[in-house]
Amino acid sequence: MSTNHESGHAINIANMELLASICVEHGESFNPSKSILKLDSVNPLIATAKTTLEDLKEKFTNYTKAVDAREELFEPLSKFVTRLMNSLASSDAPEKTTEDAKTISRKIEGQRATKKSKNALDAFIESTHKVSADIENTTNPAEVAHKEISASQMSFDNRVDNFEKLVSLLASETGFAPNEADLKVTALNVKLSDLKAKNSAVVSCFAKLSKSRIERNKILYDEKKGLYEVAMEIKAYIKSVFGATSPEYKQVSKIKFTKPR
């Protein structure tokens, strides 16, 4: 998590509280005509900004937990598929079924069928399901996506899809009847359901996180009525009332606000 970005949003809110407090001390001298600059509007804006930031933190925590749970389930998948293929190879399944299963398993394990195929495949794809730990702090949606290797079809969606194909293939083969409980088709279907659920949970949490981030950006950085713009206009108003060289303006001019690029 980017501490600088995270603290930047919180500092903006804290500094807005300070600015509002100073405006209160000016009493009747602080009397802007623009409604969004009045304290009756500024104080609710600060409260909303705080709530929005807390909501984003909660959504980010939920997303992180979902990602961790998915990683924990997917991490041993390649080794499990290797076991599954070894079991299939030692079963009564025909060679054609074994070869078909190998083709699918390579996609799950991230292996290329041949070395020659390397340059014929795309190097990367944009994944919308996995983001960096900075996601709660970014304002540019383009920063959300992480690149994953397309050549081996290692995206989570593709791995789930290929595992489902493998399970379907094994379920149709009567010659595949392992004694190991976790390799039986019934157990494979349970694992498949779990993979789907964990992957879907990440997608769902990502969508909620993205929505919360958009709302945070709207409240803090809207070009017309966001907290940042309101703060800038309040400073300008104080400058117009008390003068550019006045101690009143110098006091608020030192209060810093930042706006992410």
C-alpha positions in Angstrom: 0.0 0.0 0.0 1.3 3.4 -0.9 1.6 5.3 2.3 2.1 8.7 0.6 -1.1 8.4 -1.5 -3.1 7.0 1.4 -2.0 9.8 3.8 -2.6 12.4 1.1 -6.3 11.7 1.0 -6.6 11.7 4.8 -4.4 14.8 5.1 -6.7 16.7 2.7 -9.7 15.9 4.9 -7.8 16.8 8.1 -6.6 20.1 6.6 -10.2 20.8 5.4 -11.3 20.5 9.0 -8.6 22.9 10.1 -9.6 25.3 7.4 -13.2 25.1 8.4 -12.3 25.8 12.0 -10.4 28.9 11.1 -13.4 30.1 9.1 -15.5 29.7 12.2 -13.2 31.9 14.1 -13.6 34.7 11.5 -17.2 34.9 12.5 -19.4 37.2 10.4 -16.4 38.2 8.4 -16.5 34.8 6.7 -19.7 35.2 4.6 -19.2 33.8 1.1 -22.1 34.2 -1.3 -21.4 30.8 -3.0 -23.4 28.2 -1.2 -20.8 25.4 -1.3 -18.3 27.6 0.5 -20.6 28.2 3.4 -19.9 26.2 6.6 -23.4 24.7 6.4 -22.2 23.0 3.2 -18.5 22.5 4.1 -19.1 20.5 7.4 -21.3 17.9 5.7 -18.8 17.6 2.9 -16.1 16.8 5.5 -18.3 14.2 7.2 -19.1 12.6 3.8 -15.4 12.6 2.8 -14.5 10.8 6.1 -17.3 8.2 5.6 -16.2 7.6 2.0 -12.6 7.1 2.9 -13.5 4.6 5.6 -15.8 2.7 3.2 -12.9 2.5 0.7 -10.6 1.1 3.4 -13.2 -1.5 4.3 -13.7 -2.5 0.6 -10.0 -2.7 0.1 -9.7 -5.0 3.2 -12.4 -7.2 1.8 -10.8 -7.3 -1.6 -7.4 -8.2 -0.1 -8.9 -11.0 1.9 -10.6 -12.4 -1.2 -7.4 -12.2 -3.2 -5.5 -14.0 -0.4 -8.1 -16.7 -0.2 -8.0 -17.2 -4.0 -4.2 -17.3 -4.0 -4.2 -19.9 -1.2 -6.5 -22.1 -3.2 -4.9 -21.7 -6.6 -1.3 -21.8 -5.6 -1.2 -25.7 -5.2 -3.4 -26.2 -8.3 -0.6 -27.0 -10.7 0.9 -29.7 -8.4 -2.5 -31.1 -7.9 -3.1 -31.3 -11.7 0.2 -33.1 -12.0 -0.9 -35.7 -9.5 -4.2 -36.0 -11.4 -2.4 -36.5 -14.7 -0.1 -39.2 -13.2 -3.2 -41.0 -11.9 -4.8 -40.8 -15.3 -1.7 -42.1 -17.0 -1.8 -45.2 -14.7 -5.5 -45.8 -15.2 -7.4 -47.8 -17.8 -8.2 -44.7 -19.8 -7.4 -44.8 -23.5 -4.4 -42.9 -24.8 -6.5 -40.4 -26.7 -8.2 -39.3 -23.4 -4.8 -39.0 -21.8 -3.4 -36.9 -24.6 -6.5 -34.6 -24.5 -6.1 -34.3 -20.8 -2.5 -33.4 -21.2 -3.4 -30.6 -23.6 -5.8 -29.1 -21.1 -3.5 -29.6 -18.1 -0.7 -27.7 -19.8 -2.9 -24.6 -19.8 -3.7 -25.0 -16.2 -0.1 -25.5 -15.2 1.2 -22.8 -17.4 3.2 -25.0 -19.7 3.6 -24.5 -23.4 2.9 -27.4 -25.7 6.2 -26.9 -27.6 9.0 -24.4 -27.4 8.2 -23.3 -30.9 4.8 -22.0 -29.9 6.4 -19.3 -27.6 6.8 -16.6 -30.2 3.5 -17.3 -31.8 1.5 -16.3 -28.7 0.7 -13.0 -27.2 3.1 -12.1 -24.3 0.7 -10.4 -22.0 -3.0 -9.7 -21.5 -4.6 -7.1 -19.3 -6.3 -8.7 -16.2 -9.2 -6.9 -14.6 -9.4 -9.3 -11.7 -6.1 -8.7 -10.0 -4.7 -5.4 -8.9 -1.8 -4.1 -6.9 -1.9 -3.2 -3.3 -2.1 0.5 -4.4 -5.6 0.1 -5.8 -7.3 2.0 -3.0 -5.0 5.0 -3.6 -5.1 5.3 -7.4 -7.4 7.7 -9.3 -6.5 6.5 -12.8 -8.5 3.3 -13.6 -5.7 2.3 -16.0 -3.4 1.7 -13.0 -5.8 -0.9 -11.7 -5.0 -3.7 -14.2 -2.1 -6.1 -13.8 -0.5 -7.9 -16.8 -0.6 -11.6 -16.7 1.0 -14.1 -19.1 -1.3 -15.0 -22.0 1.1 -17.6 -23.5 0.4 -20.0 -20.7 -3.2 -18.9 -20.1 -2.4 -18.3 -16.4 -5.2 -15.9 -15.8 -7.5 -17.1 -13.1 -10.6 -17.2 -15.3 -8.8 -19.3 -17.9 -7.4 -21.7 -15.2 -10.9 -22.2 -13.9 -12.3 -22.8 -17.3 -9.6 -25.3 -18.2 -9.9 -27.1 -14.9 -13.6 -27.4 -15.6 -12.9 -28.9 -19.0 -10.5 -31.4 -17.5 -13.0 -32.5 -14.8 -15.7 -32.9 -17.5 -13.3 -35.0 -19.6 -12.4 -37.2 -16.7 -16.0 -37.6 -15.6 -16.8 -39.0 -19.1 -14.1 -41.6 -18.9 -15.1 -44.8 -17.2 -11.5 -46.0 -17.3 -10.5 -43.3 -14.8 -11.5 -44.6 -11.4 -8.8 -43.6 -8.8 -8.9 -44.9 -5.3 -7.6 -41.7 -3.8 -10.5 -39.7 -2.4 -9.3 -36.3 -3.5 -8.8 -37.5 -7.1 -12.3 -38.9 -7.6 -14.6 -37.0 -9.9 -16.9 -36.1 -7.0 -14.0 -34.4 -5.2 -12.9 -32.7 -8.4 -16.3 -31.2 -8.8 -16.1 -29.9 -5.2 -12.7 -28.4 -5.9 -14.1 -26.8 -9.1 -16.9 -25.2 -7.3 -14.5 -23.8 -4.7 -12.3 -22.4 -7.4 -15.2 -20.7 -9.1 -16.5 -19.3 -5.8 -13.1 -17.9 -4.7 -12.6 -16.4 -8.2 -16.0 -14.9 -8.3 -15.5 -13.4 -4.8 -12.5 -11.5 -6.0 -14.4 -10.2 -9.0 -17.3 -9.1 -6.8 -15.0 -7.4 -4.3 -13.1 -5.7 -7.1 -16.3 -4.2 -8.5 -17.3 -2.9 -5.1 -13.8 -1.5 -4.5 -13.8 0.2 -7.8 -17.2 1.8 -7.1 -16.0 3.0 -3.7 -12.8 4.4 -5.2 -14.9 6.4 -7.8 -17.1 7.7 -5.0 -14.0 8.8 -3.0 -12.6 10.6 -6.0 -15.9 12.3 -6.7 -16.2 13.6 -3.1 -12.6 14.7 -2.8 -11.7 15.7 -6.3 -14.7 16.7 -8.3 -13.8 19.6 -10.5 -16.7 21.8 -9.3 -17.7 20.7 -5.8 -15.1 18.3 -4.6 -13.3 18.9 -1.2 -10.1 20.0 -2.9 -11.8 22.6 -5.1 -13.9 23.9 -2.3 -10.8 24.4 -0.2 -9.1 26.3 -3.0 -12.1 28.6 -3.3 -12.3 29.2 0.4 -8.7 30.3 0.4 -9.4 32.6 -2.6 -12.4 34.0 -0.8 -10.3 34.7 2.4 -7.7 36.4 0.2 -10.3 38.6 -1.4 -11.8 39.6 2.0 -8.6 40.2 4.0 -6.0 40.8 1.3 -3.1 38.9 -0.1 -0.7 40.2 2.6 -3.0 39.8 5.5 -2.2 37.5 8.4 -5.6 35.9 7.9 -4.7 34.8 4.4 -1.1 33.9 5.2 -2.6 31.6 7.9 -4.7 29.6 5.5 -2.2 29.8 2.6 0.1 27.5 4.6 -2.6 24.8 4.8 -1.6 22.4 2.0 -4.0 20.4 -0.2 -2.9 18.0 -2.9 -4.7 16.6 -5.9 -3.6 13.3 -7.5 -2.7 13.5 -11.1 
